[in-house]
Amino acid sequence: MGVVGGGVVAALQDKRDLLVEMIGCPAELKGVLVRDTAKPRSHEISPSLLTTNAEDILGNPEVDIVVELMGGQDPAFDYILKGISLGRHIVTANKEVMARHGPDILAKARTRGVQVLFEAAVAGGTPIIAPLLRDLAANEIIGIHGIINGTTNYILTRMANEGADFEDTLAEAQSLGYAEADPFNDVGGVDAAYKLAILATLAFRARVKDTDVFREGISRITARDFLYAQELGYAIKLLAIADSRDGAVQVRVHPAMVPGEMMLAKVDGVLNAVEIQADMAGKLLFHGAGAGEMPTASAVVADIVDIARNLAGNVVPPAPPVLSEGIRVRPMSDLETRYYLRLSVSDRPGVLAQIGRVLGELDISIASAIQKETDEVAQSAEFVLMTHRASEAAMQIAMERLLELDVVSEIGNMLRVEEW
């Protein structure tokens, strides 16, 4: 009964009459598993409902729906599996468990004839799971582009607006409670990778795990990158991207430059957004709160209502999606896109020619090259390069070879440019 759990309990209590109308019968809270029954709670609850023994919840024959809001893999995964084996329907907000074990969980639920719903696992209160499973069922999903981590979006927005560097902005986000004391899961892209694995699994009916997702965090981005991006007409966002072609899926999370006129470039602060491109429905944008007590509780309670309606009406629930075993994951090296490079170089004639020769040998064409900051004492300068479309594999080799040049002292950053 943490932040989200407290919101769910409050909603079940405060909206009791409305839920009866929607479901057709009361949704009775039968018990809450906590670590410490004596701990003060932000929402009032009868002490008789609190327990420290999971068996009091899972083994209670009067329980129809088990709601898992613990977070983390252990022991949540085991509790979910046990609940399914006992015929309990499951509602979970656990992105880690669903990213790593979602296909197996859904398969077990199908065998046992129970529902497992997990709307709150991605984008908090912004509906995206149900639309993929139901509203877009007639569509072939072509691609997904999303901002699905509010912490990093807040940090990048502040850096863009204030001209601050990463470390200072991260410290501010921690002081405001937007970032954890250990922020790696957010700033390293782990959280977004969990969520993207879930979305890709559902969108492409494929077995995609978090370990299949290429992941790169935001810690190398500096105030100068935002300055140059804005001059070039771009915003910088941590994007979660998935697409399917030729029977293969590519899934990646990394910072990217997004044209300023695109909708995702304008999604700021802690908000989330997911753009889905479908063959029949076209481009659809889902935008809203990605976390927080009541937005996430909203998604959890909606799943409870969905299951409860089926139970109250003796309706056989829809079977979980069947996943294809034949869809492979395409490696990051297959990517083709444009690139932004920020280099520290010697301020002397012929530098651009040497850089151009390295890139040209790898079929990487320079679209523009701008000399920025110059240090006359150190006789160094900063170069900003934009390439035409090139392969990721070639770009990685190019960065290694550029660092071997005497005239290149540092590759300050490399960002992929996403235009879709």
C-alpha positions in Angstrom: 0.0 0.0 0.0 2.6 2.5 -1.2 1.9 5.6 -3.3 -0.1 3.9 -6.0 -1.7 1.3 -3.7 -2.9 4.0 -1.5 -4.5 5.7 -4.5 -6.2 2.5 -5.5 -7.6 2.0 -2.0 -8.9 5.6 -1.9 -10.6 5.1 -5.3 -12.3 1.9 -4.2 -13.6 3.7 -1.1 -14.5 7.1 -2.6 -16.0 5.8 -5.8 -17.8 2.8 -4.3 -21.3 3.8 -5.5 -20.0 4.6 -9.0 -18.2 1.3 -9.2 -21.3 -0.6 -8.2 -23.2 1.1 -11.1 -20.4 0.3 -13.5 -19.8 -3.3 -12.5 -23.3 -4.4 -11.3 -22.2 -5.4 -7.8 -19.8 -4.0 -5.1 -16.0 -4.4 -5.5 -15.1 -5.3 -1.9 -11.5 -4.9 -0.7 -10.7 -8.2 1.1 -7.1 -7.6 2.2 -3.9 -5.6 1.7 -0.4 -7.1 2.0 2.0 -4.7 3.7 5.5 -5.0 5.3 4.4 -3.3 8.5 0.8 -3.3 9.7 1.6 -0.5 12.3 3.0 2.0 9.8 0.9 5.1 9.4 -1.1 5.2 6.1 -1.9 8.2 3.9 -5.4 6.8 3.4 -7.7 5.4 6.1 -8.2 1.6 6.1 -9.4 -0.9 8.6 -6.5 -2.5 10.4 -8.3 -5.9 10.0 -7.6 -5.7 6.3 -3.9 -5.4 6.6 -1.6 -8.5 6.6 2.1 -9.3 6.3 1.3 -12.8 5.0 0.9 -13.1 1.2 -1.1 -16.4 1.7 -3.9 -14.4 3.4 -4.4 -12.7 0.0 -3.5 -15.4 -2.5 -5.1 -18.3 -0.7 -8.3 -16.5 0.3 -11.1 -18.3 -1.7 -13.2 -15.1 -1.5 -10.6 -13.2 -3.5 -11.4 -13.0 -7.3 -8.8 -10.3 -8.3 -5.3 -9.9 -7.0 -3.8 -6.5 -7.6 0.0 -6.5 -7.5 1.6 -3.1 -6.9 4.9 -4.1 -5.2 7.2 -3.3 -8.0 10.5 -5.2 -8.8 10.7 -8.8 -9.9 11.0 -10.6 -6.5 8.7 -11.7 -4.9 6.1 -10.1 -7.2 6.7 -12.5 -10.1 6.2 -15.6 -7.9 3.0 -14.0 -6.4 1.6 -13.4 -9.8 2.2 -17.0 -11.0 0.7 -18.4 -7.8 -2.3 -16.2 -8.1 -2.9 -17.4 -11.7 -2.4 -21.1 -10.6 -5.1 -20.6 -8.0 -7.5 -19.1 -10.5 -7.2 -15.5 -9.5 -7.4 -12.7 -12.1 -4.4 -10.4 -11.9 -4.1 -6.6 -12.2 -0.5 -5.4 -12.1 1.5 -2.2 -12.7 4.8 -4.1 -12.7 6.8 -3.1 -15.8 9.8 -5.1 -14.9 8.0 -8.4 -14.5 5.9 -7.9 -17.6 8.9 -6.9 -19.7 10.9 -10.0 -18.6 8.1 -12.5 -18.2 5.0 -11.1 -19.8 4.6 -13.7 -22.6 5.0 -16.6 -20.1 2.5 -15.0 -17.7 0.0 -14.4 -20.5 0.4 -18.0 -21.7 -0.3 -19.4 -18.2 -3.3 -17.1 -17.8 -4.7 -18.4 -21.1 -4.3 -22.0 -19.9 -5.9 -21.2 -16.6 -8.7 -19.2 -18.1 -8.0 -16.0 -16.2 -7.3 -12.4 -17.1 -4.0 -10.6 -16.5 -4.3 -6.8 -17.1 -1.4 -4.3 -16.9 -2.5 -0.9 -18.2 -0.6 0.9 -15.4 2.7 -0.8 -16.4 3.3 1.7 -19.2 2.6 5.5 -19.2 0.8 5.5 -15.9 -2.7 7.1 -16.4 -2.3 7.4 -20.1 -4.2 4.5 -21.8 -2.0 2.7 -24.3 -2.1 -1.1 -23.4 -5.9 -1.4 -23.9 -5.9 0.5 -27.3 -3.2 -1.9 -28.6 -5.0 -5.0 -27.4 -8.6 -3.9 -28.4 -9.1 -0.7 -30.3 -6.2 -1.3 -32.8 -6.7 -5.1 -33.1 -7.7 -4.8 -36.8 -4.5 -2.8 -37.6 -1.0 -3.8 -38.5 1.3 -1.7 -36.3 4.1 -0.2 -38.3 6.0 1.7 -35.7 6.0 3.2 -32.2 7.8 6.4 -31.0 7.4 7.3 -27.4 8.5 9.4 -24.5 7.7 7.0 -21.7 9.9 8.1 -18.8 8.8 11.3 -17.0 12.0 11.8 -15.0 14.3 12.0 -18.1 11.8 14.1 -19.9 11.7 16.6 -17.0 15.5 16.7 -16.9 15.8 17.2 -20.7 13.1 19.9 -20.7 14.9 21.8 -17.9 18.3 21.5 -19.7 16.7 22.8 -22.9 14.9 25.7 -21.2 17.5 26.7 -18.6 20.8 26.0 -20.4 21.9 23.8 -17.4 24.1 20.7 -17.5 23.0 17.2 -16.7 24.4 16.8 -13.2 22.8 20.1 -11.9 19.5 19.3 -13.4 19.5 15.7 -12.1 20.2 17.0 -8.6 17.2 19.4 -8.9 15.0 16.6 -10.1 16.1 14.5 -7.1 15.3 17.4 -4.7 11.8 17.7 -6.1 11.2 13.9 -5.9 11.1 13.4 -9.7 14.3 11.3 -9.6 15.3 8.5 -7.2 18.4 8.7 -5.0 19.8 6.1 -7.4 18.6 7.4 -10.7 20.2 4.9 -13.0 17.0 3.1 -14.1 15.6 6.4 -15.3 18.6 8.2 -16.7 20.2 5.0 -18.0 17.1 4.1 -20.0 16.3 0.9 -18.1 12.7 2.0 -17.1 11.9 3.0 -20.7 13.4 -0.3 -22.0 11.0 -2.3 -19.8 8.0 -0.3 -21.1 9.1 -0.5 -24.7 9.5 -4.3 -24.5 5.9 -4.5 -23.3 4.6 -2.2 -26.1 6.5 -4.1 -28.8 5.3 -7.5 -27.5 1.7 -6.4 -27.9 2.1 -4.3 -31.0 3.9 -6.9 -33.0 2.6 -10.0 -31.3 6.2 -11.0 -30.7 8.3 -12.2 -27.8 10.3 -9.1 -27.0 12.1 -8.8 -23.7 13.9 -5.9 -22.0 17.3 -7.5 -22.9 16.4 -7.2 -26.6 16.1 -3.5 -26.3 19.2 -1.4 -27.3 19.6 1.1 -24.5 21.5 4.3 -24.2 21.0 6.9 -21.4 21.1 10.7 -21.3 24.1 11.4 -19.1 26.4 12.5 -22.0 24.1 15.3 -23.2 25.3 18.8 -22.3 23.9 22.3 -22.5 25.8 22.8 -25.7 24.0 19.9 -27.4 20.7 21.7 -26.7 22.1 25.0 -27.9 23.2 23.5 -31.2 20.1 21.4 -31.6 17.9 24.4 -31.2 20.0 26.3 -33.8 19.4 23.4 -36.2 15.7 23.3 -35.4 15.5 20.2 -33.2 14.5 19.2 -29.7 16.4 16.4 -27.8 14.3 13.7 -26.2 14.9 10.2 -24.8 12.9 8.2 -27.3 11.6 4.6 -27.1 11.3 3.4 -30.7 10.0 0.1 -32.1 9.3 -0.9 -35.7 8.6 -4.0 -37.6 9.6 -4.9 -41.2 10.5 -8.0 -43.1 9.5 -10.3 -40.3 11.9 -8.7 -37.8 11.4 -6.2 -34.9 13.9 -3.5 -33.9 13.6 -2.0 -30.4 15.7 0.8 -29.0 15.8 3.5 -26.3 18.2 6.4 -26.7 18.4 10.2 -26.8 17.5 11.6 -30.2 17.1 14.8 -32.1 13.5 15.3 -33.1 12.4 18.1 -35.6 10.9 20.9 -33.6 7.6 20.9 -35.5 6.8 17.3 -34.6 4.3 16.6 -31.7 6.8 14.6 -29.6 9.2 17.5 -29.7 6.6 19.6 -27.8 6.0 17.0 -25.0 7.7 18.6 -22.0 8.1 18.2 -18.2 7.0 14.9 -16.6 4.4 14.1 -19.3 4.5 11.0 -21.4 3.4 10.5 -25.0 3.3 7.5 -27.3 2.8 7.9 -31.1 1.6 4.8 -32.9 1.6 4.4 -36.7 -0.9 1.8 -37.9 -1.8 0.8 -41.4 -5.6 1.5 -41.1 -5.8 4.1 -38.3 -2.7 6.1 -39.4 -0.8 8.1 -36.8 -2.3 8.2 -33.3 -0.8 10.2 -30.3 -1.5 9.2 -26.7 -0.5 11.9 -24.3 -0.8 12.5 -20.6 0.5 11.8 -17.1 3.0 9.0 -17.0 3.2 8.5 -13.2 1.9 9.7 -9.9 -0.6 8.4 -7.3 -4.0 9.1 -8.9 -3.1 8.8 -12.6 -1.6 5.4 -12.1 -4.4 4.4 -9.7 -6.8 5.4 -12.5 -5.3 2.8 -14.8 -5.3 0.1 -12.1 -8.9 0.6 -11.1 -10.0 0.6 -14.8 -8.4 -2.9 -15.1 -10.2 -4.0 -11.9 -13.5 -2.7 -13.4 -12.9 -4.5 -16.7 -12.3 -7.9 -15.0 -15.1 -7.3 -12.4 -17.7 -6.6 -15.2 -16.9 -10.0 -16.8 -17.2 -11.8 -13.5 -20.5 -10.1 -12.5 -22.0 -10.8 -15.9 -20.6 -14.4 -16.2 -18.8 -13.3 -19.3 -15.9 -15.4 -20.6 -12.9 -13.0 -20.6 -11.1 -12.4 -23.9 -8.0 -14.7 -24.2 -4.6 -13.1 -24.0 -2.9 -12.4 -27.3 -1.2 -15.3 -29.0 2.5 -14.4 -29.7 4.4 -15.5 -32.8 7.5 -17.5 -32.2 9.0 -16.7 -35.6 9.7 -13.0 -35.3 13.3 -12.1 -34.7 14.8 -9.0 -33.2 16.8 -6.9 -35.6 20.2 -5.7 -34.3 21.0 -2.0 -33.8 23.7 -2.2 -36.4 21.0 -2.5 -39.1 19.6 1.0 -38.3 19.9 3.7 -40.9 19.3 7.3 -39.9 20.9 10.7 -39.8 23.5 11.6 -37.2 24.7 14.6 -35.2 28.3 14.7 -34.1 30.0 17.2 -31.8 33.8 17.0 -32.0 36.7 18.8 -30.3 39.4 19.3 -32.9 42.6 21.1 -33.6 42.0 24.7 -34.9 44.2 24.4 -38.1 43.6 24.0 -41.8 42.7 20.6 -43.3 40.8 19.3 -40.3 37.5 19.0 -42.0 39.2 17.3 -45.0 40.6 14.6 -42.7 37.3 14.1 -41.0 35.5 14.0 -44.4 37.9 11.4 -45.7 37.3 9.0 -42.7 33.5 9.4 -43.1 33.6 9.1 -46.9 35.5 5.8 -46.8 32.5 4.5 -44.8 29.9 5.9 -47.2 28.9 8.5 -44.6 28.0 11.8 -46.3 28.3 15.1 -44.4 25.1 17.3 -44.8 26.5 20.3 -42.9 29.6 21.2 -40.8 29.7 24.2 -38.5 32.7 25.4 -36.5 31.5 26.6 -33.1 33.5 27.3 -30.0 37.2 28.3 -30.6 39.9 28.3 -27.9 42.8 30.4 -29.3 45.2 29.5 -26.5 44.7 25.8 -26.8 44.3 26.1 -30.6 41.2 24.0 -30.5 37.7 24.3 -31.9 34.4 22.5 -31.7 32.9 21.1 -34.8 29.2 20.2 -35.2 28.5 17.8 -38.1 25.2 16.6 -39.4 25.2 13.6 -41.7 22.9 12.3 -44.4 21.3 8.9 -43.8 24.0 6.4 -42.8 24.2 3.0 -41.2 24.7 2.6 -37.5 27.4 0.0 -38.1 29.4 2.4 -40.3 28.9 5.2 -37.8 30.3 3.2 -34.9 33.4 2.4 -36.9 33.7 6.0 -38.0 33.8 7.2 -34.4 36.6 4.8 -33.6 38.6 6.0 -36.6 38.0 9.6 -35.9 39.5 9.3 -32.5 42.7 7.9 -34.1 43.2 11.2 -36.0 45.7 13.5 -34.4 43.4 16.5 -35.1 40.4 15.0 -33.1 40.8 15.2 -29.4 37.3 14.1 -28.3 33.9 13.1 -29.6 31.8 15.2 -27.3 28.5 13.5 -28.4 26.8 11.5 -31.1 23.0 11.7 -31.4 20.7 10.0 -33.8 18.3 12.2 -35.7 14.8 10.8 -35.9 12.5 12.0 -38.7 9.5 9.7 -39.4 
